[in-house]
Amino acid sequence: KMPDQAKKDLGKIEDCAIYSREIIKQLMEFSRQSSLSKEKINLNEVIDNGITFLEARCIKNGITIVKQYTENIIILADSNQLKQVITNLTINAVQAMKNGGKLIISTSKDYKNAILSIEDTGIGISGENISKTFMPFFTTKDVGEGTGLGLSVVYGIIQSHNGDIKVSSEPGKGTIFEICLPLEEN
């Protein structure tokens, strides 16, 4: 039989190993962004695929998903990388709404860009932190909850698609991530 202290220590070691594995996985994704396989894709379909496995978690957390889609938005993109963007942003939104809320996902387009907006009614981001949002390893989450790489991966993927991502937030009211991606015909 193992002494309690040894059991506790082993538990801590195991937690650290799992956390390290997550960081390494995200670092690999962060550095592997160059190999894009772009194809014509329907933005709304990619979003739906990207959030499918998170829908149950949203329901469990008392979060309503509101979809406001504009039809037929076709872009030239790597669907797997875009799915990762959507997943990362959705997970962040869910984590920001510990007491439930609303996740609003909307798509629209202008003459040259597809616009994807992911909005939550969560805790928001303070003014001094908003400028650090996309910096690698910057996180306000508890140890073990976030690596601080999710949003820098998102930023890198959007950049490699010749797109743009902006964040606006009001502490206590929520956060909006807005992504612009070139439409396929351009």
DOMI-704583 format. One line per 8 residues: their letters; for each residue y, z, x of C-alpha. Coordinates in Angstrom, 1 decimal. Layout:
% DOMI-704583
A) Y/Z/X | ...
This chain:
% DOMI-704583
KMPDQAKK) 0.0/0.0/0.0 | 3.4/-1.0/1.3 | 6.3/1.6/1.5 | 9.1/1.1/-1.0 | 11.7/0.3/1.7 | 9.5/-2.4/3.2 | 9.1/-3.9/-0.3 | 12.9/-3.9/-0.8
DLGKIEDC) 13.5/-5.5/2.6 | 10.9/-8.2/1.9 | 12.6/-8.9/-1.5 | 16.0/-9.3/0.3 | 14.4/-11.6/2.9 | 12.9/-13.7/0.2 | 16.2/-14.0/-1.7 | 18.0/-15.0/1.5
AIYSREII) 15.3/-17.7/2.3 | 15.7/-19.2/-1.2 | 19.5/-19.2/-0.9 | 19.3/-20.8/2.5 | 17.0/-23.5/1.2 | 19.5/-24.3/-1.5 | 22.3/-24.6/1.0 | 20.2/-26.9/3.2
KQLMEFSR) 19.3/-29.0/0.2 | 22.9/-29.4/-0.7 | 24.0/-30.1/2.9 | 21.4/-32.9/3.0 | 22.8/-34.3/-0.2 | 26.3/-33.9/1.2 | 25.5/-35.9/4.3 | 23.3/-38.5/2.7
QSSLSKEK) 26.0/-39.9/0.4 | 26.4/-43.2/2.2 | 23.3/-45.0/0.8 | 24.5/-46.2/-2.6 | 22.5/-48.5/-4.8 | 25.0/-49.6/-7.3 | 24.0/-51.4/-10.5 | 25.6/-52.1/-13.9
INLNEVID) 25.3/-49.0/-16.0 | 26.5/-47.6/-19.3 | 28.5/-44.5/-18.6 | 27.7/-42.8/-21.8 | 23.9/-43.2/-21.3 | 24.2/-41.8/-17.8 | 26.1/-38.7/-19.1 | 23.5/-38.1/-21.8
NGITFLEA) 20.7/-38.4/-19.2 | 22.6/-36.1/-16.9 | 23.0/-33.3/-19.4 | 19.7/-33.5/-21.3 | 18.0/-30.6/-19.4 | 21.1/-28.4/-19.7 | 21.5/-28.7/-23.5 | 18.9/-25.9/-24.1
RCIKNGIT) 20.8/-23.6/-21.6 | 24.0/-24.3/-23.4 | 22.5/-23.4/-26.8 | 21.1/-20.2/-25.3 | 24.5/-19.3/-23.9 | 26.3/-20.0/-27.2 | 28.0/-23.1/-25.9 | 28.7/-26.0/-28.2
IVKQYTEN) 28.6/-29.5/-26.6 | 31.2/-31.9/-28.1 | 30.8/-35.5/-27.1 | 33.7/-37.9/-27.7 | 32.6/-41.2/-26.4 | 34.2/-44.6/-26.3 | 31.6/-47.4/-26.8 | 30.4/-49.8/-24.2
IIILADSN) 31.9/-48.5/-20.9 | 30.1/-50.4/-18.2 | 30.6/-49.5/-14.6 | 29.1/-50.5/-11.3 | 27.6/-47.3/-9.9 | 24.6/-45.5/-8.5 | 23.2/-43.8/-11.6 | 21.4/-41.0/-9.7
QLKQVITN) 24.5/-40.0/-7.8 | 26.6/-40.1/-11.0 | 24.0/-38.0/-12.8 | 24.4/-35.5/-10.0 | 28.1/-35.4/-10.5 | 27.7/-34.8/-14.2 | 25.0/-32.1/-13.6 | 27.1/-30.2/-11.1
LTINAVQA) 30.2/-30.3/-13.3 | 28.3/-29.2/-16.3 | 26.6/-26.3/-14.5 | 30.0/-25.1/-13.3 | 31.4/-25.3/-16.8 | 28.4/-23.4/-18.2 | 28.8/-20.7/-15.5 | 32.5/-20.4/-16.4
MKNGGKLI) 31.6/-19.7/-20.0 | 29.5/-16.5/-19.8 | 30.5/-15.5/-23.4 | 29.9/-18.9/-24.9 | 32.5/-21.6/-25.7 | 32.9/-25.3/-25.9 | 32.0/-28.0/-23.5 | 33.9/-31.2/-24.3
ISTSKDYK) 32.7/-34.4/-22.7 | 34.8/-37.5/-23.4 | 34.8/-41.1/-22.1 | 37.6/-43.7/-22.5 | 38.9/-46.6/-20.6 | 42.1/-48.4/-19.8 | 42.5/-51.9/-18.5 | 40.8/-51.2/-15.1
NAILSIED) 39.2/-47.8/-15.2 | 36.5/-45.8/-17.0 | 37.7/-42.2/-17.6 | 35.3/-39.4/-17.9 | 36.6/-35.9/-18.8 | 34.6/-32.7/-18.7 | 36.4/-29.8/-20.2 | 35.3/-26.2/-20.8
TGIGISGE) 36.9/-23.2/-22.5 | 35.8/-20.8/-19.7 | 37.6/-18.4/-17.3 | 39.6/-21.1/-15.6 | 40.7/-21.4/-12.0 | 43.7/-19.6/-10.6 | 46.6/-21.5/-9.1 | 45.9/-20.5/-5.5
NISKTFMP) 42.3/-21.6/-5.8 | 42.8/-24.9/-7.5 | 43.8/-26.6/-4.3 | 40.6/-25.5/-2.6 | 38.3/-26.6/-5.4 | 36.8/-29.6/-3.5 | 36.6/-27.9/-0.1 | 33.1/-27.5/1.3
FFTTKDVG) 31.8/-23.9/1.1 | 34.7/-22.7/-1.0 | 33.4/-20.6/-3.9 | 34.5/-17.8/-6.2 | 31.0/-17.2/-7.4 | 28.9/-14.2/-6.4 | 26.6/-14.5/-3.4 | 23.4/-16.2/-4.5
EGTGLGLS) 25.1/-18.0/-7.4 | 26.9/-20.8/-5.7 | 26.9/-22.4/-2.2 | 30.4/-23.8/-2.5 | 29.0/-27.3/-1.9 | 28.6/-28.6/-5.5 | 32.2/-29.8/-5.9 | 32.5/-31.2/-2.4
VVYGIIQS) 29.4/-33.3/-3.1 | 31.0/-34.4/-6.4 | 34.2/-35.3/-4.6 | 32.3/-37.3/-2.0 | 30.3/-39.3/-4.6 | 33.4/-40.2/-6.6 | 35.2/-41.3/-3.4 | 32.2/-43.5/-2.4
HNGDIKVS) 32.5/-45.2/-5.8 | 36.2/-46.0/-5.2 | 37.1/-43.5/-7.9 | 39.3/-40.5/-8.3 | 38.8/-37.0/-9.5 | 41.4/-34.5/-10.6 | 41.2/-30.9/-11.8 | 43.5/-29.0/-14.0
SEPGKGTI) 43.0/-25.4/-15.2 | 44.6/-22.6/-17.1 | 43.2/-19.1/-16.2 | 41.6/-17.6/-19.3 | 41.7/-20.9/-21.2 | 39.5/-23.3/-19.3 | 39.3/-26.2/-16.9 | 39.3/-30.0/-17.1
FEICLPLE) 37.8/-32.3/-14.6 | 38.9/-35.9/-15.0 | 37.2/-38.7/-13.2 | 38.4/-42.3/-13.0 | 35.9/-45.0/-11.9 | 36.6/-48.8/-11.7 | 35.2/-50.8/-14.6 | 32.5/-53.3/-13.8
EN) 34.6/-56.4/-14.4 | 37.0/-55.5/-11.7
